Amino acid sequence: MATTTYETIRTDEIAAIAALTPGKLSSVRYRLHRNEEPLRDWAELNPQACFRVFTVQNLFDDEPPEVINQQRFIKGLQEVVVAYPRDYRYGNQNILDMHDIMDQDKNQIDVSVGEAGFASLANVSNLLQRSTVELGDKVCFAVLVYRHHYWRSDV
C-alpha cells in the first residue's frame, strides 16, 4: 500500500488546480490564496482582486481510521473554495454568465482533483460530496466538498 500525508495531497491538488486553463475568460488563471486571513474574509475586502483565487483546506472531519499493519486508512473531508466577484466582467447576462463560468470552472476542477484526477494525485481518492455556491455581499464562492481516502503510515 502506498502511503501519503494530507500535506502532500494538498500540495498536489493546489498544483493541479493552478495548472488549469479556464475555458471562459481564460486570461484569468486560478491563483492560490496566500494570505493569513481566511479566503472568504479577504475576498469580501478585495473583490476586484479575488477572481479565481482559490484555497484547498482540510475540514478536520475525519472518521476514526482503520488500522492495518500499522498503517491508517483515513477518510476525511476537505473543501476547495474559489472566489468570483459580483461585478459585470462575465458577460451581457451578468449573474447568469457568472454562474455559467462558475459551473464550468467547478467541473474543470472536479475533473482535475476529483475521481478522474486520481492518477495525478498523491495516492488519494477524492469523492465529490457536494458542490454549492455561497453568496457574499461582494463575492460569490464556488465550494466543492470532497471526501478524501488515503493510507497514512504511523511509523
C-alpha positions as CSV (number, residue, x, y, z in Angstrom):
1,M,0.0,0.0,0.0
2,A,1.3,3.4,-0.9
3,T,1.1,5.9,1.9
4,T,0.9,9.7,1.9
5,T,0.2,12.7,4.1
6,Y,-2.5,15.3,3.8
7,E,0.2,18.0,3.2
8,T,1.4,16.1,0.1
9,I,-2.2,15.7,-1.1
10,R,-2.9,19.4,-0.7
11,T,0.3,20.4,-2.5
12,D,-0.6,18.1,-5.4
13,E,-4.1,19.4,-5.6
14,I,-3.0,23.1,-5.5
15,A,-0.5,22.4,-8.3
16,A,-3.2,20.6,-10.4
17,I,-5.7,23.5,-10.0
18,A,-3.1,26.2,-10.6
19,A,-2.1,24.5,-13.8
20,L,-5.6,24.6,-15.3
21,T,-6.5,26.9,-18.1
22,P,-10.1,28.0,-17.7
23,G,-12.4,27.7,-20.7
24,K,-14.0,31.1,-20.4
25,L,-12.2,34.3,-19.5
26,S,-9.0,32.2,-19.8
27,S,-6.7,35.2,-19.3
28,V,-7.5,35.0,-15.6
29,R,-6.0,31.8,-14.2
30,Y,-6.6,30.2,-10.9
31,R,-4.4,31.7,-8.2
32,L,-3.7,30.3,-4.7
33,H,-4.8,32.4,-1.8
34,R,-1.7,33.0,0.3
35,N,-2.8,35.5,2.9
36,E,-3.1,34.8,6.6
37,E,-6.8,35.6,6.8
38,P,-9.5,33.2,5.5
39,L,-10.2,33.5,1.8
40,R,-13.8,34.4,2.3
41,D,-12.9,37.4,4.5
42,W,-10.1,38.6,2.3
43,A,-12.2,38.3,-0.9
44,E,-15.0,40.4,0.6
45,L,-12.5,43.1,1.4
46,N,-10.8,42.8,-2.0
47,P,-13.4,41.9,-4.6
48,Q,-11.6,43.3,-7.6
49,A,-8.5,41.2,-6.9
50,C,-10.2,37.9,-6.0
51,F,-11.4,36.5,-9.3
52,R,-10.5,32.8,-9.4
53,V,-8.4,33.0,-6.2
54,F,-8.8,29.6,-4.5
55,T,-7.9,27.6,-1.4
56,V,-7.8,23.9,-0.6
57,Q,-8.4,23.2,3.1
58,N,-8.8,20.1,5.3
59,L,-12.1,20.3,7.2
60,F,-10.7,18.1,10.0
61,D,-13.8,15.9,9.9
62,D,-12.0,12.6,9.8
63,E,-13.8,9.3,10.7
64,P,-11.9,7.0,13.1
65,P,-9.2,5.4,10.9
66,E,-9.0,1.7,10.0
67,V,-5.6,0.4,11.1
68,I,-3.9,-2.4,9.2
69,N,-0.2,-3.3,9.7
70,Q,0.5,0.0,11.4
71,Q,-1.0,2.0,8.6
72,R,-4.1,4.1,8.9
73,F,-6.8,4.4,6.2
74,I,-8.0,7.9,6.5
75,K,-11.5,9.1,5.5
76,G,-12.0,12.8,5.9
77,L,-13.4,16.0,4.4
78,Q,-11.8,18.8,2.6
79,E,-13.0,21.8,0.6
80,V,-11.9,23.7,-2.5
81,V,-13.2,27.2,-2.5
82,V,-12.9,29.6,-5.5
83,A,-13.9,33.3,-5.4
84,Y,-15.8,35.2,-8.0
85,P,-16.5,39.0,-7.6
86,R,-20.1,40.0,-8.1
87,D,-19.5,42.5,-10.9
88,Y,-20.1,42.8,-14.6
89,R,-17.0,41.2,-16.0
90,Y,-18.6,37.9,-17.0
91,G,-20.8,38.9,-20.0
92,N,-24.0,40.6,-21.0
93,Q,-26.3,38.4,-18.8
94,N,-24.4,39.4,-15.7
95,I,-25.2,36.9,-12.9
96,L,-26.2,34.2,-15.3
97,D,-22.9,34.5,-17.1
98,M,-21.1,34.4,-13.8
99,H,-23.0,31.2,-12.8
100,D,-22.1,29.6,-16.2
101,I,-18.4,30.4,-15.6
102,M,-18.6,29.1,-12.1
103,D,-20.2,25.9,-13.3
104,Q,-17.6,25.3,-16.0
105,D,-14.8,26.0,-13.5
106,K,-16.3,23.7,-10.9
107,N,-16.5,20.9,-13.4
108,Q,-12.9,21.5,-14.6
109,I,-11.6,21.5,-11.0
110,D,-13.5,18.3,-10.2
111,V,-12.0,16.5,-13.3
112,S,-8.6,17.6,-12.1
113,V,-8.7,16.7,-8.4
114,G,-11.9,14.6,-8.1
115,E,-12.2,10.9,-9.0
116,A,-10.9,11.5,-12.5
117,G,-7.8,13.1,-11.2
118,F,-6.7,10.1,-9.1
119,A,-3.8,9.2,-11.4
120,S,-2.1,12.5,-11.0
121,L,-2.5,13.0,-7.2
122,A,-0.5,11.6,-4.3
123,N,-2.2,8.3,-3.6
124,V,-5.6,9.7,-2.6
125,S,-9.1,9.2,-3.8
126,N,-11.4,12.3,-3.7
127,L,-15.1,11.8,-4.0
128,L,-17.2,14.9,-4.5
129,Q,-19.8,15.1,-1.7
130,R,-21.4,18.4,-2.6
131,S,-20.9,21.4,-4.8
132,T,-22.5,24.7,-3.7
133,V,-22.4,28.4,-4.3
134,E,-22.1,30.8,-1.3
135,L,-23.3,34.3,-1.9
136,G,-21.4,37.0,-0.1
137,D,-22.1,40.7,-0.2
138,K,-19.5,41.4,-2.9
139,V,-18.3,37.9,-3.9
140,C,-19.7,34.5,-4.8
141,F,-17.8,31.4,-3.8
142,A,-17.9,28.1,-5.6
143,V,-17.4,25.4,-2.9
144,L,-16.6,21.8,-3.7
145,V,-16.5,19.5,-0.7
146,Y,-14.7,16.2,-1.1
147,R,-14.4,13.0,1.0
148,H,-10.8,12.0,0.7
149,H,-9.5,8.5,1.3
150,Y,-5.8,7.6,1.7
151,W,-3.4,5.4,3.5
152,R,-1.2,7.2,6.1
153,S,1.7,5.4,7.8
154,D,2.0,5.8,11.6
155,V,5.7,4.9,11.5
